[in-house]
Amino acid sequence: MEARLNAFANPVALKFMKGINNAGRVVSDSTLPAATQELVKIRASQINGCGFCTDMHSKDAAHAGETSVRLNLIAAWREATVFTDAERAALELTEEGTRIADAAGGVSDEVWENAAKHYDEDQLAALVSLIALINTYNRLNVLVRQPAGSYEVGMFG
């Protein structure tokens, strides 16, 4: 498959991506655990059918030391026993935050309160920002049909 638009060469798309990459640095520099950040990126990307991001963040997570068992079980996190309670809360918030259109009330109070048990206010802000950010990237890549497998670890710095 070939991308519909070369977002890495188009000046408008490139400027947009640089802007959201800068926003992403705020999250990556936060106290939200790096492993949790990768789990969130992978799960949202799976839900959204973004092969490019699923591939990229799975490779990044493996490169950072994440185990293949945990990576392989992200989609089945509810039944898996390899995730901490905090990670499970982040994955649940990710699912509800990604599937907003599927729930009339958006993210439930129960899911929010569960996440708030495990993360302080700054970490919650980072988590919410990350969910919004990865959903933006997923939509960009799905819209232009950015092919999966076209990412190499270290490609973005």
Secondary structure, DSSP 8 states (H G I E B T S, - for coil): ---SS-TTT-HHHHHHHHHHHHHHHHHHTSSS-HHHHHHHHHHHHHHHT-HHHHHHHHHHHHHTT--HHHHHHGGGTTT-SSS-HHHHHHHHHHHHHH-GGGSTTSS-HHHHHHHHHHS-HHHHHHHHHHHHHHHHHHHHHHHHT--TT---TTTT-
